[in-house]
């Protein structure tokens, strides 16, 4: 399991180097899920904390993508 976590955290760091990438969802900048720990070392300006509203979140992600951004939309389960 530790290898999986380390690889996931590393992938998030690699993605964050792209200026077009933004991470959004629940528990991206506030602790509460396991995904939070994969984003701890990401620049806080790239993290957008959203309320629990999946349809809204997907709409925001689609809008960002249509504007040449690369949204990483996180839906914790």
C-alpha positions as CSV (number, residue, x, y, z in Angstrom):
1,X,0.0,0.0,0.0
2,X,2.9,2.4,0.8
3,X,4.2,2.0,-2.8
4,X,0.7,2.9,-4.2
5,X,0.5,6.0,-2.0
6,X,4.1,7.1,-2.9
7,X,3.4,6.7,-6.6
8,X,0.1,8.6,-6.4
9,X,1.8,11.4,-4.4
10,X,4.6,11.6,-6.9
11,X,2.1,11.7,-9.8
12,X,0.3,14.6,-8.2
13,X,3.7,16.4,-7.9
14,X,4.5,15.8,-11.5
15,X,1.1,17.0,-12.6
16,X,1.4,20.1,-10.5
17,X,4.5,21.3,-12.4
18,X,2.2,22.1,-15.4
19,X,1.0,25.7,-15.0
20,X,-2.4,24.7,-16.5
21,X,-3.1,22.1,-13.8
22,X,-5.5,22.8,-10.9
23,X,-6.7,20.4,-8.3
24,X,-10.3,20.8,-7.1
25,X,-12.8,19.0,-4.9
26,X,-13.5,18.1,-1.4
27,X,-10.6,17.7,1.1
28,X,-8.0,19.0,-1.3
29,X,-6.8,21.7,1.0
30,X,-8.4,20.6,4.3
31,X,-7.7,17.2,5.9
32,X,-10.5,14.7,5.8
33,X,-9.7,12.0,3.3
34,X,-6.7,10.0,2.2
35,X,-6.4,12.1,-1.0
36,X,-5.5,15.1,1.1
37,X,-2.2,13.5,2.0
38,X,-1.3,13.1,-1.7
39,X,-1.6,16.9,-2.1
40,X,0.2,18.1,1.0
41,X,3.3,19.2,-1.0
42,X,1.4,20.9,-3.8
43,X,1.4,24.7,-4.0
44,X,-1.7,25.9,-2.1
45,X,-2.5,28.3,-5.0
46,X,-3.3,25.2,-7.1
47,X,-5.8,23.7,-4.7
48,X,-9.5,24.7,-4.8
49,X,-11.6,23.4,-1.9
50,X,-15.2,22.9,-2.9
51,X,-18.3,22.0,-1.0
52,X,-20.0,18.6,-1.5
53,X,-21.8,19.4,-4.8
54,X,-20.7,16.9,-7.4
55,X,-22.7,18.3,-10.3
56,X,-21.3,21.8,-9.6
57,X,-17.8,20.5,-9.3
58,X,-18.0,18.6,-12.6
59,X,-19.4,21.8,-14.3
60,X,-16.5,23.8,-13.0
61,X,-14.1,21.1,-14.2
62,X,-15.6,21.1,-17.7
63,X,-15.5,24.9,-17.8
64,X,-11.8,24.9,-16.8
65,X,-11.0,22.3,-19.5
66,X,-12.8,24.3,-22.1
67,X,-10.6,27.2,-21.2
68,X,-7.3,25.2,-21.7
69,X,-6.8,24.4,-18.1
70,X,-6.2,20.8,-16.8
71,X,-8.5,20.2,-13.9
72,X,-7.8,17.3,-11.6
73,X,-11.2,16.8,-10.1
74,X,-11.2,14.8,-6.8
75,X,-14.3,13.1,-5.7
76,X,-13.5,11.3,-2.4
77,X,-15.2,8.1,-1.8
